[in-house]
Amino acid sequence: MASEDALNAGKSALMFYMSYFNAVSQVIGVEKATELQAKVSENMGEMQGKMMKEQSGMADIDAKTAWSMLRNIPESFDSSMEVVEEGPQKVVLKCGKCSVYGSIPNFVID
């Protein structure tokens, strides 16, 4: 039951975000909205990486180490991830059940 609640919470949060993204896209265009989202994601990734380094006390964190630190996050949203490839430069994941995918069909970006 808790995992279903987590999945529903993830879907609700993402539906809210997709609704916002759709409204912004209608005002400034999908291309510009997507560019802004990419920049936000880059900034978030940099901030998260910095926090992970500070919390771990490590000077550098490779992809494999970062994944080991983050692997519980998808489970908290009841999403399933399978590691397809894992190495110091990249970790490739295969997503099974995903709250992101589950919320997207509710929105169409014009």
SULDAWO-V965096 format. One record per residue. N is the residue number from 1. RES is the residue in one letter. D_LAST is the distance of its C-alpha to the last C-alpha in Angstrom with 1 decimal. Layout:
{{N	RES	D_LAST} {N	RES	D_LAST}}
This chain:
{{1	M	35.7} {2	A	35.0} {3	S	32.7} {4	E	30.7} {5	D	30.5} {6	A	29.4} {7	L	26.6} {8	N	25.4} {9	A	25.6} {10	G	23.5} {11	K	20.8} {12	S	20.9} {13	A	20.7} {14	L	17.8} {15	M	15.9} {16	F	16.7} {17	Y	15.5} {18	M	12.1} {19	S	11.7} {20	Y	12.9} {21	F	10.8} {22	N	7.5} {23	A	9.5} {24	V	10.8} {25	S	7.7} {26	Q	7.0} {27	V	10.7} {28	I	11.6} {29	G	8.8} {30	V	7.8} {31	E	11.2} {32	K	13.3} {33	A	12.0} {34	T	12.9} {35	E	16.1} {36	L	17.0} {37	Q	16.5} {38	A	18.7} {39	K	21.3} {40	V	21.4} {41	S	22.0} {42	E	24.7} {43	N	26.3} {44	M	26.3} {45	G	27.8} {46	E	30.5} {47	M	31.4} {48	Q	31.6} {49	G	33.7} {50	K	36.0} {51	M	36.5} {52	M	37.3} {53	K	39.8} {54	E	41.4} {55	Q	41.6} {56	S	43.1} {57	G	45.4} {58	M	44.4} {59	A	44.1} {60	D	41.6} {61	I	39.6} {62	D	38.6} {63	A	35.7} {64	K	38.0} {65	T	39.4} {66	A	36.0} {67	W	34.8} {68	S	38.1} {69	M	37.3} {70	L	33.8} {71	R	34.2} {72	N	34.5} {73	I	31.2} {74	P	29.2} {75	E	31.9} {76	S	31.5} {77	F	28.0} {78	D	29.5} {79	S	27.7} {80	S	30.0} {81	M	30.3} {82	E	32.8} {83	V	34.2} {84	V	34.1} {85	E	35.6} {86	E	37.2} {87	G	38.9} {88	P	39.5} {89	Q	36.6} {90	K	33.9} {91	V	33.2} {92	V	31.0} {93	L	29.7} {94	K	28.6} {95	C	26.6} {96	G	27.5} {97	K	26.4} {98	C	23.6} {99	S	22.2} {100	V	19.0} {101	Y	18.3} {102	G	19.4} {103	S	16.8} {104	I	13.6} {105	P	13.5} {106	N	13.0} {107	F	9.4} {108	V	6.2} {109	I	3.8} {110	D	0.0}}
